[in-house]
Amino acid sequence: ALPMLMAGVARAEVTIASHRAVYDLSLKNASDRSGIAGVSGRMVIELSGSTCEGWTINFRMINQYLLQRGMTRLADNRSSSWEAGDSLKMHFTQRQFIDNNLQEETRLKVGRDKLGVAGEAIISKPKEATFKLAADAVFPVQHQIRLVEAALAGESRDRSLVYDGSEGAKAYVAISFIGAQTTGSKQGGKGAEVLQGQKAWPVSISYFDQKDDQSGEGTPVYQVSFRMFENGVAGDLVLDYGDFAIKGVMADYAALEQVDCQ
């Protein structure tokens, strides 16, 4: 599933920056049962668009895993999604490779007639299927905007049902905690100096299976912690999968052309 990211009626005018961010990945910690001795990799998030023309997210994460028996495994996850600015439609494609062999391909489209009603979804790959999207489900960019709005309003917690397409029909309950605001955060990485002086917050998001415990008291499927800037950009981050966690350090940041809605 996509670590983050990540447009209804805004409580404050939130502009999500079109950008390309590159993160160097390494192993933060791992339990013995994970079988993982080391990780080296890279993650690229490219987000562009606007609330008037919709948002496009191109994502790639490639990791070389060193396993405890000295074996290695190369995991390469590539996805592309388009999310309408009014949050009524989303298209998603994903290809997952292990050791350069295609393991799975996903293609789907989701649409709803208006906000607050269930959506209709059509999966064309890996096999044809349809499903209903819950009326309260939000897409990734809409969720990111919601978190920035909450942070700017001084709120410290958000609960959302997030659907990103990466696991077919499955949506996750995302419980987010937003820490105290900072400014002028020192964000490393080439080009990241443009983020200096932005308002920022430490954010931790725990993703839960809906069936397990909607109260958020069960065990999360995974957790993402990151510095969230007021333009929606994620700084350094940690992806915690339970048995192991990966640290991501921003290596490169570039602003992309920002479309202004008239």
Sequence and secondary structure as in RCSB ss.txt:
>XXXX:A:sequence
ALPMLMAGVARAEVTIASHRAVYDLSLKNASDRSGIAGVSGRMVIELSGSTCEGWTINFRMINQYLLQRGMTRLA
DNRSSSWEAGDSLKMHFTQRQFIDNNLQEETRLKVGRDKLGVAGEAIISKPKEATFKLAADAVFPVQHQIRLVEA
ALAGESRDRSLVYDGSEGAKAYVAISFIGAQTTGSKQGGKGAEVLQGQKAWPVSISYFDQKDDQSGEGTPVYQVS
FRMFENGVAGDLVLDYGDFAIKGVMADYAALEQVDCQ
>XXXX:A:secstr
   S    S SS      EEEEEEEEEEEE GGG EEEEEEEEEEEEEEETTTEEEEEEEEEEEEEETTS EEEE
EEEEEEEE TTSSEEEEEEEEEETTEEEEEEEEEEE SSTTS EEEEEEESS EEEEE TTEE HHHHHHHHHHH
HHTT  EEEEEE  STTTT  EEEEEEE   EES    SBTGGGGTTSEEEEEEEEEEETTT TTS S  SEEEE
EEEETTS EEEEEEE SSEEEEEEEEEEEE       
